[in-house]
């Protein structure tokens, strides 16, 4: 891991993810989580203030980049529910089978390299009636914007820690064994190729 990846990139990612439009999106979906919760790609804990303490029993936050987690500004010990941070990849988590009521993923599916393995892991740890709650940026519906996404993506991915501009989030979720129960989409304020958002919920098919 080079100096850029270890010291600069985590701060750039964290700064980008905490911009107001992204935080407004988190505020829409994170309160839907309930029971024993798994958050994939917890980063620096930007979602932590939005969990509903009346609905959440426990939260496990998983992220392979401990450097980003160290940017956390929320005192995890003061949270009104049980909390554990685990340094791990989404594809392999040390979590018991069928122990998770709801899983949360925000702005992480764009950069996970092995999506098929990640969704298999989610199906392993989630209860049969569990809910996947998501908010992601991805493929734009406008051909002109999509063209720019495809053109820029190779460089963007290399500089952005594996982030992809053009992933078709709903199709990825459905192709990996989940049924989308609710889906909203819109451009949030910002640079269009990076700002078309998908958010909603899904259950295992």
FIMIDREN-141567 format. One record per residue (C-alpha): residue in three letters; chain; x, y, z. Coordinates in nm, 4 decimals. Each point is the difference from the previous one (the first is absolute). Example, Ala and Ser with C-alpha at 12.3 -4.5 7.8 and 13.67 -1.06 7.14 Angstrom:
% FIMIDREN-141567
<atom aa="ALA" ch="A" east="1.2300" north="-0.4500" up="0.7800"/>
<atom aa="SER" ch="A" east="0.1370" north="0.3440" up="-0.0660"/>
END
This chain:
% FIMIDREN-141567
<atom aa="UNK" ch="A" east="0.0000" north="0.0000" up="0.0000"/>
<atom aa="UNK" ch="A" east="0.1502" north="0.3349" up="-0.1077"/>
<atom aa="UNK" ch="A" east="0.0011" north="0.3283" up="0.1892"/>
<atom aa="UNK" ch="A" east="-0.2931" north="0.1307" up="-0.2059"/>
<atom aa="UNK" ch="A" east="-0.2166" north="-0.3047" up="0.0778"/>
<atom aa="UNK" ch="A" east="0.0926" north="-0.0079" up="0.3681"/>
<atom aa="UNK" ch="A" east="-0.0013" north="0.3665" up="0.1021"/>
<atom aa="UNK" ch="A" east="-0.1639" north="0.2202" up="-0.2643"/>
<atom aa="UNK" ch="A" east="-0.2755" north="-0.2123" up="-0.1567"/>
<atom aa="UNK" ch="A" east="-0.1801" north="-0.0838" up="0.3289"/>
<atom aa="UNK" ch="A" east="-0.0324" north="0.3702" up="0.0810"/>
<atom aa="UNK" ch="A" east="-0.1192" north="0.0847" up="-0.3528"/>
<atom aa="UNK" ch="A" east="-0.2618" north="-0.2756" up="0.0102"/>
<atom aa="UNK" ch="A" east="-0.1202" north="0.1010" up="0.3457"/>
<atom aa="UNK" ch="A" east="-0.0236" north="0.3685" up="-0.0986"/>
<atom aa="UNK" ch="A" east="-0.1985" north="-0.0872" up="-0.3140"/>
<atom aa="UNK" ch="A" east="-0.2367" north="-0.2327" up="0.1831"/>
<atom aa="UNK" ch="A" east="-0.0867" north="0.2571" up="0.2656"/>
<atom aa="UNK" ch="A" east="-0.1124" north="0.2716" up="-0.2390"/>
<atom aa="UNK" ch="A" east="-0.3495" north="0.1268" up="0.0755"/>
<atom aa="UNK" ch="A" east="-0.1862" north="-0.1682" up="-0.2920"/>
<atom aa="UNK" ch="A" east="0.1486" north="-0.3385" up="0.0945"/>
<atom aa="UNK" ch="A" east="-0.0857" north="0.0501" up="0.3664"/>
<atom aa="UNK" ch="A" east="-0.3595" north="0.0848" up="-0.0925"/>
<atom aa="UNK" ch="A" east="-0.0196" north="-0.3305" up="-0.1848"/>
<atom aa="UNK" ch="A" east="0.1329" north="-0.1886" up="0.3026"/>
<atom aa="UNK" ch="A" east="-0.2637" north="0.1691" up="0.2121"/>
<atom aa="UNK" ch="A" east="-0.2713" north="-0.1474" up="-0.2265"/>
<atom aa="UNK" ch="A" east="0.1034" north="-0.3663" up="0.0224"/>
<atom aa="UNK" ch="A" east="0.2004" north="-0.0723" up="0.3159"/>
<atom aa="UNK" ch="A" east="-0.2968" north="0.0476" up="0.2401"/>
<atom aa="UNK" ch="A" east="-0.1673" north="-0.2963" up="-0.1744"/>
<atom aa="UNK" ch="A" east="0.2508" north="-0.2407" up="0.1595"/>
<atom aa="UNK" ch="A" east="-0.1274" north="-0.2178" up="0.2838"/>
<atom aa="UNK" ch="A" east="0.0969" north="-0.2823" up="0.2335"/>
<atom aa="UNK" ch="A" east="0.3485" north="-0.1424" up="-0.0354"/>
<atom aa="UNK" ch="A" east="0.1546" north="0.2135" up="-0.2737"/>
<atom aa="UNK" ch="A" east="0.3010" north="-0.0532" up="-0.2258"/>
<atom aa="UNK" ch="A" east="0.1458" north="0.3016" up="-0.1781"/>
<atom aa="UNK" ch="A" east="0.2237" north="-0.0850" up="-0.2950"/>
<atom aa="UNK" ch="A" east="0.2649" north="0.2641" up="-0.0678"/>
<atom aa="UNK" ch="A" east="-0.0504" north="0.2019" up="0.3175"/>
<atom aa="UNK" ch="A" east="0.2926" north="0.2277" up="-0.0887"/>
<atom aa="UNK" ch="A" east="0.0384" north="0.2706" up="0.2633"/>
<atom aa="UNK" ch="A" east="-0.3449" north="-0.0621" up="0.1458"/>
<atom aa="UNK" ch="A" east="-0.1904" north="0.2706" up="-0.1854"/>
<atom aa="UNK" ch="A" east="-0.3237" north="-0.2001" up="0.0332"/>
<atom aa="UNK" ch="A" east="0.0239" north="-0.0407" up="0.3775"/>
<atom aa="UNK" ch="A" east="-0.1999" north="0.3130" up="0.0948"/>
<atom aa="UNK" ch="A" east="-0.2952" north="-0.1119" up="-0.2120"/>
<atom aa="UNK" ch="A" east="-0.0733" north="-0.3406" up="0.1551"/>
<atom aa="UNK" ch="A" east="-0.3283" north="-0.0116" up="0.1911"/>
<atom aa="UNK" ch="A" east="0.0851" north="-0.0971" up="0.3571"/>
<atom aa="UNK" ch="A" east="-0.3538" north="-0.1261" up="0.0543"/>
<atom aa="UNK" ch="A" east="0.0300" north="-0.2498" up="-0.2855"/>
<atom aa="UNK" ch="A" east="0.3652" north="-0.1096" up="0.0079"/>
<atom aa="UNK" ch="A" east="0.1115" north="-0.2656" up="0.2479"/>
<atom aa="UNK" ch="A" east="0.3603" north="-0.0360" up="-0.1156"/>
<atom aa="UNK" ch="A" east="0.2200" north="0.1169" up="-0.2847"/>
<atom aa="UNK" ch="A" east="0.3050" north="-0.1600" up="-0.1586"/>
<atom aa="UNK" ch="A" east="0.1975" north="0.2298" up="-0.2279"/>
<atom aa="UNK" ch="A" east="0.2278" north="-0.1697" up="-0.2523"/>
<atom aa="UNK" ch="A" east="0.2708" north="0.1700" up="-0.2046"/>
<atom aa="UNK" ch="A" east="0.3402" north="-0.1126" up="-0.1318"/>
<atom aa="UNK" ch="A" east="0.1473" north="0.3520" up="0.0301"/>
<atom aa="UNK" ch="A" east="0.0772" north="0.0605" up="0.3652"/>
<atom aa="UNK" ch="A" east="0.1676" north="0.3242" up="-0.1091"/>
<atom aa="UNK" ch="A" east="-0.3423" north="0.1438" up="-0.0882"/>
<atom aa="UNK" ch="A" east="-0.1625" north="-0.1308" up="0.3183"/>
<atom aa="UNK" ch="A" east="0.2620" north="0.1933" up="0.1986"/>
<atom aa="UNK" ch="A" east="-0.1539" north="0.3183" up="-0.1459"/>
<atom aa="UNK" ch="A" east="-0.3127" north="-0.0775" up="0.2052"/>
<atom aa="UNK" ch="A" east="-0.1381" north="0.3045" up="0.1847"/>
<atom aa="UNK" ch="A" east="-0.2771" north="-0.1847" up="0.1845"/>
<atom aa="UNK" ch="A" east="0.0777" north="-0.1496" up="0.3405"/>
<atom aa="UNK" ch="A" east="-0.0984" north="-0.3607" up="-0.0676"/>
<atom aa="UNK" ch="A" east="-0.0053" north="-0.0730" up="0.3740"/>
<atom aa="UNK" ch="A" east="-0.2799" north="0.2541" up="0.0495"/>
<atom aa="UNK" ch="A" east="-0.2352" north="-0.1599" up="-0.2533"/>
<atom aa="UNK" ch="A" east="-0.3340" north="-0.1139" up="0.1474"/>
<atom aa="UNK" ch="A" east="0.0427" north="-0.3524" up="-0.1390"/>
<atom aa="UNK" ch="A" east="0.2697" north="-0.2662" up="-0.0043"/>
<atom aa="UNK" ch="A" east="0.2652" north="0.0781" up="-0.2623"/>
<atom aa="UNK" ch="A" east="0.3004" north="-0.1838" up="-0.1435"/>
<atom aa="UNK" ch="A" east="0.2403" north="0.1029" up="-0.2750"/>
<atom aa="UNK" ch="A" east="0.1577" north="-0.2875" up="-0.1952"/>
<atom aa="UNK" ch="A" east="0.2864" north="0.0466" up="-0.2423"/>
<atom aa="UNK" ch="A" east="-0.1075" north="-0.2351" up="-0.2784"/>
<atom aa="UNK" ch="A" east="-0.0992" north="-0.0162" up="-0.3634"/>
<atom aa="UNK" ch="A" east="-0.3682" north="-0.0206" up="-0.0878"/>
<atom aa="UNK" ch="A" east="0.0612" north="-0.3334" up="-0.1728"/>
<atom aa="UNK" ch="A" east="0.1216" north="-0.1666" up="0.3236"/>
<atom aa="UNK" ch="A" east="-0.1438" north="0.1091" up="0.3340"/>
<atom aa="UNK" ch="A" east="0.0360" north="-0.1815" up="0.3352"/>
<atom aa="UNK" ch="A" east="-0.3744" north="0.0138" up="0.0632"/>
<atom aa="UNK" ch="A" east="-0.2319" north="-0.2886" up="0.0891"/>
<atom aa="UNK" ch="A" east="-0.2402" north="-0.1446" up="-0.2546"/>
<atom aa="UNK" ch="A" east="-0.3472" north="0.1583" up="-0.0096"/>
<atom aa="UNK" ch="A" east="0.0688" north="0.2372" up="0.2885"/>
<atom aa="UNK" ch="A" east="-0.0645" north="0.3340" up="-0.1726"/>
<atom aa="UNK" ch="A" east="-0.3447" north="0.1615" up="-0.0213"/>
<atom aa="UNK" ch="A" east="0.0984" north="0.2859" up="-0.2310"/>
<atom aa="UNK" ch="A" east="0.3088" north="0.0865" up="-0.2014"/>
<atom aa="UNK" ch="A" east="0.0946" north="0.3542" up="-0.1008"/>
<atom aa="UNK" ch="A" east="0.2260" north="0.0945" up="-0.2895"/>
<atom aa="UNK" ch="A" east="0.0508" north="0.3627" up="-0.1050"/>
<atom aa="UNK" ch="A" east="0.2436" north="0.1134" up="-0.2691"/>
<atom aa="UNK" ch="A" east="0.1965" north="-0.3255" up="0.0171"/>
<atom aa="UNK" ch="A" east="-0.1362" north="-0.2267" up="-0.2767"/>
<atom aa="UNK" ch="A" east="0.1789" north="0.2280" up="-0.2460"/>
<atom aa="UNK" ch="A" east="0.3415" north="-0.1148" up="0.1229"/>
<atom aa="UNK" ch="A" east="-0.0401" north="-0.3588" up="0.1242"/>
<atom aa="UNK" ch="A" east="0.2016" north="-0.2126" up="-0.2463"/>
<atom aa="UNK" ch="A" east="-0.1825" north="-0.3322" up="0.0456"/>
<atom aa="UNK" ch="A" east="-0.3697" north="0.0801" up="0.0100"/>
<atom aa="UNK" ch="A" east="-0.1180" north="-0.3585" up="-0.0503"/>
<atom aa="UNK" ch="A" east="0.1934" north="-0.1195" up="0.3050"/>
<atom aa="UNK" ch="A" east="-0.1233" north="0.2979" up="0.2021"/>
<atom aa="UNK" ch="A" east="-0.3649" north="-0.0762" up="-0.0709"/>
<atom aa="UNK" ch="A" east="0.0544" north="-0.3683" up="0.0781"/>
<atom aa="UNK" ch="A" east="0.1445" north="0.1084" up="0.3337"/>
<atom aa="UNK" ch="A" east="-0.2981" north="0.2266" up="0.0629"/>
<atom aa="UNK" ch="A" east="-0.2371" north="-0.2894" up="-0.0692"/>
<atom aa="UNK" ch="A" east="0.1993" north="-0.2167" up="0.2409"/>
<atom aa="UNK" ch="A" east="-0.0083" north="0.2419" up="0.2937"/>
<atom aa="UNK" ch="A" east="-0.3496" north="0.1471" up="-0.0502"/>
<atom aa="UNK" ch="A" east="-0.3127" north="-0.1578" up="0.1418"/>
<atom aa="UNK" ch="A" east="-0.2388" north="-0.1394" up="-0.2663"/>
<atom aa="UNK" ch="A" east="-0.2342" north="0.2980" up="0.0441"/>
<atom aa="UNK" ch="A" east="0.2809" north="0.2540" up="0.0397"/>
<atom aa="UNK" ch="A" east="0.0174" north="0.3316" up="-0.1842"/>
<atom aa="UNK" ch="A" east="0.2791" north="0.1501" up="-0.2077"/>
<atom aa="UNK" ch="A" east="-0.0053" north="0.3805" up="0.0178"/>
<atom aa="UNK" ch="A" east="0.2087" north="0.1800" up="-0.2601"/>
<atom aa="UNK" ch="A" east="0.0953" north="0.3397" up="-0.1400"/>
<atom aa="UNK" ch="A" east="0.2514" north="0.0155" up="-0.2847"/>
<atom aa="UNK" ch="A" east="0.1125" north="0.2092" up="-0.2930"/>
<atom aa="UNK" ch="A" east="0.0216" north="-0.1676" up="-0.3385"/>
<atom aa="UNK" ch="A" east="-0.0981" north="-0.0216" up="-0.3635"/>
<atom aa="UNK" ch="A" east="-0.1863" north="0.3084" up="-0.1178"/>
<atom aa="UNK" ch="A" east="-0.3212" north="-0.0276" up="-0.2058"/>
<atom aa="UNK" ch="A" east="0.1106" north="0.2700" up="-0.2446"/>
<atom aa="UNK" ch="A" east="0.2096" north="-0.1334" up="-0.2876"/>
<atom aa="UNK" ch="A" east="0.2196" north="0.3096" up="-0.0144"/>
<atom aa="UNK" ch="A" east="0.0860" north="-0.0273" up="0.3693"/>
<atom aa="UNK" ch="A" east="0.0456" north="-0.3771" up="-0.0249"/>
<atom aa="UNK" ch="A" east="0.2425" north="0.0519" up="-0.2884"/>
<atom aa="UNK" ch="A" east="0.2140" north="0.2239" up="0.2220"/>
<atom aa="UNK" ch="A" east="-0.0208" north="-0.2512" up="0.2829"/>
<atom aa="UNK" ch="A" east="0.1299" north="-0.2775" up="-0.2235"/>
<atom aa="UNK" ch="A" east="0.2733" north="0.2211" up="-0.1427"/>
<atom aa="UNK" ch="A" east="0.1278" north="0.1273" up="0.3331"/>
<atom aa="UNK" ch="A" east="-0.0483" north="-0.3179" up="0.2035"/>
<atom aa="UNK" ch="A" east="0.3409" north="-0.1667" up="-0.0586"/>
<atom aa="UNK" ch="A" east="0.1893" north="0.3034" up="0.1326"/>
<atom aa="UNK" ch="A" east="-0.2587" north="0.0734" up="0.2707"/>
<atom aa="UNK" ch="A" east="0.0216" north="-0.3575" up="0.1263"/>
<atom aa="UNK" ch="A" east="0.3785" north="0.0111" up="0.0189"/>
<atom aa="UNK" ch="A" east="0.0084" north="0.3291" up="0.1908"/>
<atom aa="UNK" ch="A" east="-0.3102" north="-0.0640" up="0.2111"/>
<atom aa="UNK" ch="A" east="0.0916" north="-0.3184" up="0.1804"/>
<atom aa="UNK" ch="A" east="-0.1951" north="-0.2269" up="-0.2343"/>
<atom aa="UNK" ch="A" east="-0.3136" north="0.2149" up="-0.0191"/>
<atom aa="UNK" ch="A" east="-0.2020" north="-0.0522" up="-0.3195"/>
<atom aa="UNK" ch="A" east="-0.2218" north="0.2725" up="-0.1436"/>
<atom aa="UNK" ch="A" east="-0.2130" north="-0.2224" up="-0.2214"/>
<atom aa="UNK" ch="A" east="-0.1216" north="-0.3014" up="0.1948"/>
<atom aa="UNK" ch="A" east="-0.3672" north="-0.0869" up="-0.0530"/>
<atom aa="UNK" ch="A" east="-0.0937" north="-0.0327" up="0.3653"/>
<atom aa="UNK" ch="A" east="-0.3560" north="-0.1407" up="-0.0305"/>
<atom aa="UNK" ch="A" east="0.1105" north="-0.2612" up="-0.2544"/>
<atom aa="UNK" ch="A" east="0.2928" north="-0.1009" up="0.2197"/>
<atom aa="UNK" ch="A" east="-0.2301" north="-0.0478" up="0.2987"/>
<atom aa="UNK" ch="A" east="-0.2552" north="-0.2002" up="-0.1988"/>
<atom aa="UNK" ch="A" east="0.2625" north="-0.2093" up="-0.1802"/>
<atom aa="UNK" ch="A" east="0.1396" north="-0.1105" up="0.3354"/>
<atom aa="UNK" ch="A" east="-0.3138" north="-0.1525" up="0.1435"/>
<atom aa="UNK" ch="A" east="-0.1841" north="0.2953" up="0.1549"/>
<atom aa="UNK" ch="A" east="-0.3443" north="0.1419" up="-0.0726"/>
<atom aa="UNK" ch="A" east="-0.0267" north="0.3794" up="0.0078"/>
<atom aa="UNK" ch="A" east="-0.3055" north="0.1034" up="0.2003"/>
<atom aa="UNK" ch="A" east="0.0466" north="0.3742" up="-0.0234"/>
<atom aa="UNK" ch="A" east="0.2169" north="0.2136" up="-0.2273"/>
<atom aa="UNK" ch="A" east="0.0425" north="0.3749" up="-0.0453"/>
<atom aa="UNK" ch="A" east="0.2373" north="0.1775" up="-0.2362"/>
<atom aa="UNK" ch="A" east="0.1170" north="0.3545" up="-0.0659"/>
<atom aa="UNK" ch="A" east="0.2989" north="0.2176" up="-0.0755"/>
<atom aa="UNK" ch="A" east="0.1217" north="0.1509" up="0.3238"/>
<atom aa="UNK" ch="A" east="0.1800" north="0.3374" up="-0.0185"/>
<atom aa="UNK" ch="A" east="0.3507" north="-0.0248" up="-0.1399"/>
<atom aa="UNK" ch="A" east="0.1940" north="-0.1215" up="-0.3025"/>
<atom aa="UNK" ch="A" east="-0.2515" north="-0.2034" up="-0.2012"/>
<atom aa="UNK" ch="A" east="0.2173" north="-0.3025" up="-0.0903"/>
<atom aa="UNK" ch="A" east="0.0454" north="-0.0704" up="0.3716"/>
<atom aa="UNK" ch="A" east="-0.3372" north="0.1117" up="0.1310"/>
<atom aa="UNK" ch="A" east="-0.2754" north="-0.2241" up="-0.1307"/>
<atom aa="UNK" ch="A" east="-0.1282" north="-0.1780" up="0.3117"/>
<atom aa="UNK" ch="A" east="-0.1975" north="-0.3161" up="0.0608"/>
<atom aa="UNK" ch="A" east="-0.1445" north="-0.0729" up="0.3442"/>
<atom aa="UNK" ch="A" east="-0.2501" north="-0.2414" up="0.1473"/>
<atom aa="UNK" ch="A" east="-0.0373" north="-0.3426" up="0.1544"/>
<atom aa="UNK" ch="A" east="0.0126" north="-0.3627" up="-0.1089"/>
<atom aa="UNK" ch="A" east="-0.0505" north="-0.3502" up="0.1366"/>
<atom aa="UNK" ch="A" east="0.1455" north="-0.3374" up="-0.0903"/>
<atom aa="UNK" ch="A" east="-0.1906" north="-0.1670" up="-0.2843"/>
END
